[in-house]
């Protein structure tokens, strides 16, 4: 596994300064895989610098170059499979996949809420935790504010996978590849059967230079318009 010296390779001034006065409890995750396109080395450096400043240790950070190819849906699934297969091989208790094209939100209340959720993970019987995404149907959990059971969502901005779920998700991704399906095609099928949780509001958002508008979010049973959750 190749490690990068972020401080030496990418000047720290290339990354935005975090203004949060809250240390995130990233130790709840064994590894943080930062997914990047091979042509975006500068973005990778900036993102890793920000994540390091947010409290993720050098041992946790794992830069992962995306699979390449003309079919972006296939390449995305291949990348996810590569991360999950390595996590399974290494015996990590969980792994967090973080898309370098997104950023942490600058909101101290969201940060404090994220810490409560991170520190409660060991007491929850969870399979997947979305740190952000396009939530279309979800049901807030009354026992833990800020987290919801998600029934339909897309966009793999940042999500963690529990070790017990590695084989299930890998099998689903391999089947999606065989049938030329996308990640967003397979997720709702899994969410209806297993315990997929989502932070609401989310801890990640589009990067500032991304013009894509925020999606809308809809809790189960009623409609509501919201930002990228």
C-alpha positions in Angstrom: 0.0 0.0 0.0 1.6 3.3 -1.1 1.7 6.1 1.3 2.2 9.8 0.4 3.9 12.4 2.4 1.2 15.0 2.0 3.0 17.9 3.7 6.1 17.5 1.5 4.3 16.7 -1.8 1.5 19.2 -1.6 2.0 22.6 0.1 -0.4 23.1 2.9 -1.5 26.5 1.6 -3.2 24.7 -1.3 -5.9 23.5 1.0 -8.7 25.7 2.7 -8.3 26.3 6.4 -10.9 24.7 8.6 -12.5 27.1 11.0 -14.2 24.5 13.1 -13.4 24.3 16.8 -14.4 20.7 17.2 -12.3 17.6 16.8 -14.1 14.9 14.9 -13.8 11.4 16.3 -12.4 9.8 13.2 -10.9 6.9 15.3 -14.3 5.3 14.9 -13.1 4.3 11.4 -10.3 1.9 10.8 -9.4 3.4 7.4 -10.4 6.4 5.3 -10.1 5.7 1.6 -9.9 9.0 -0.3 -11.0 8.3 -3.9 -9.5 10.5 -6.6 -9.0 10.7 -10.3 -5.4 10.1 -11.4 -5.3 13.5 -13.2 -6.3 15.3 -10.0 -3.2 14.9 -7.9 -3.5 18.5 -6.6 -7.1 17.9 -5.5 -6.0 14.8 -3.7 -3.3 16.7 -1.8 -5.6 19.4 -0.8 -8.3 17.0 0.4 -5.8 14.9 2.4 -4.4 18.0 4.0 -7.9 19.1 5.0 -8.8 15.7 6.3 -5.6 15.5 8.3 -6.4 18.9 9.8 -9.8 17.6 10.7 -8.2 14.9 12.8 -7.7 11.9 10.5 -4.3 10.3 11.3 -1.7 9.5 8.6 -2.2 5.8 9.4 -5.9 6.0 8.6 -5.6 7.9 5.3 -5.5 5.7 2.2 -5.4 7.5 -1.2 -7.1 5.3 -3.8 -6.9 6.1 -7.5 -10.1 5.5 -9.3 -10.3 2.7 -11.9 -10.2 4.2 -15.4 -12.3 3.4 -18.5 -14.9 4.8 -20.9 -17.8 3.5 -18.8 -17.8 5.7 -15.7 -20.5 3.5 -14.0 -18.3 0.4 -14.4 -15.2 2.3 -13.2 -17.0 3.5 -10.1 -18.1 0.0 -9.2 -14.7 -1.4 -9.8 -13.2 1.2 -7.5 -15.6 0.5 -4.7 -14.9 -3.3 -5.1 -11.2 -2.6 -4.9 -11.5 -0.8 -1.6 -13.9 -3.3 -0.1 -11.8 -6.3 -1.2 -8.7 -4.8 0.4 -10.6 -3.9 3.6 -11.8 -7.5 3.8 -8.3 -8.9 3.1 -6.8 -6.7 5.8 -9.5 -7.5 8.4 -10.4 -3.9 9.1 -13.4 -3.5 11.4 -14.9 -0.9 8.9 -13.8 1.4 6.1 -14.9 4.9 5.1 -14.9 5.8 1.4 -14.6 9.5 0.8 -14.9 11.1 -2.6 -12.2 13.7 -3.1 -14.6 15.8 -5.1 -16.6 16.6 -1.9 -15.7 18.6 1.2 -16.5 18.6 4.9 -19.2 21.1 5.9 -18.1 24.1 7.9 -20.8 23.8 10.6 -19.9 23.3 14.3 -23.4 21.9 15.1 -23.1 19.3 12.4 -19.6 18.5 13.7 -20.8 18.0 17.2 -23.7 15.9 16.0 -21.3 13.8 13.9 -19.2 13.1 17.0 -22.2 11.8 18.9 -23.0 9.5 16.0 -19.4 8.3 15.5 -19.0 7.5 19.2 -22.3 5.5 19.2 -21.5 3.3 16.2 -20.1 0.5 18.3 -23.5 0.2 20.0 -25.4 0.1 16.7 -26.1 -2.9 14.5 -25.4 -1.1 11.3 -24.2 -2.1 7.8 -23.6 1.2 6.0 -23.5 4.8 7.2 -23.9 7.6 4.7 -22.1 10.8 5.7 -23.8 12.6 2.9 -25.7 12.0 -0.3 -28.9 12.4 -2.2 -31.4 11.1 0.3 -34.8 10.5 -1.3 -36.6 8.5 1.4 -35.5 8.2 5.0 -36.9 7.8 8.5 -35.3 9.7 11.4 -34.3 7.5 14.4 -35.9 8.8 17.6 -33.3 7.2 19.8 -30.3 9.0 18.2 -30.9 12.6 16.9 -29.2 13.4 13.6 -29.3 9.9 12.1 -31.9 8.2 10.0 -32.7 4.8 8.5 -32.4 5.5 4.8 -34.6 3.6 2.3 -33.6 5.2 -1.0 -30.5 7.3 -1.7 -27.8 7.9 -4.2 -24.4 9.5 -4.7 -21.4 7.9 -3.0 -20.0 11.1 -1.6 -18.8 9.6 1.7 -20.0 6.3 3.3 -18.7 3.8 5.8 -19.1 0.1 5.5 -19.1 -2.3 8.5 -16.9 -5.4 8.2 -19.8 -7.8 8.5 -21.2 -6.3 5.4 -18.2 -6.5 3.1 -19.2 -9.8 1.5 -22.8 -8.7 1.0 -21.8 -5.4 -0.7 -19.1 -7.0 -2.7 -21.4 -9.6 -4.1 -24.0 -7.0 -4.9 -21.4 -4.8 -6.7 -20.1 -7.7 -8.7 -23.6 -8.6 -9.8 -24.2 -5.0 -10.8 -21.0 -5.1 -12.9 -22.2 -8.4 -14.6 -25.6 -6.8 -15.5 -24.2 -3.4 -16.5 -26.0 -1.7 -13.6 -24.8 1.3 -11.7 -24.2 1.9 -8.0 -27.3 4.0 -7.8 -29.3 1.1 -9.3 -28.2 -1.4 -6.7 -28.3 0.8 -3.5 -32.1 1.0 -3.1 -32.4 -2.8 -3.4 -29.9 -3.2 -0.5 -31.4 -0.4 1.6 -34.8 -2.2 1.7 -33.2 -5.3 3.1 -30.4 -4.2 5.4 -29.5 -1.5 7.9 -28.3 1.5 6.0 -28.1 4.7 8.1 -27.6 8.3 7.1 -26.5 11.4 8.8 -29.0 14.2 8.5 -27.9 16.8 8.0 -24.9 15.4 6.3 -21.2 16.1 7.0 -20.2 16.6 3.4 -21.2 18.9 0.6 -20.2 19.6 -3.0 -16.9 21.4 -3.3 -17.2 25.2 -3.7 -16.1 25.1 -7.4 -18.8 22.5 -8.3 -21.8 24.2 -10.0 -24.1 21.3 -9.6 -27.2 22.3 -7.6 -28.0 20.6 -4.3 -30.5 17.7 -4.7 -33.8 17.6 -2.8 -34.4 15.2 0.0 -37.6 13.5 1.0 -38.2 11.7 4.3 -40.5 8.6 4.1 -44.1 9.4 4.2 -43.9 13.1 3.5 -42.2 15.5 1.2 -39.6 18.1 2.1 -37.1 20.1 0.1 -33.6 20.3 1.6 -30.0 20.9 0.6 -27.5 18.1 -0.1 -28.1 16.2 3.2 
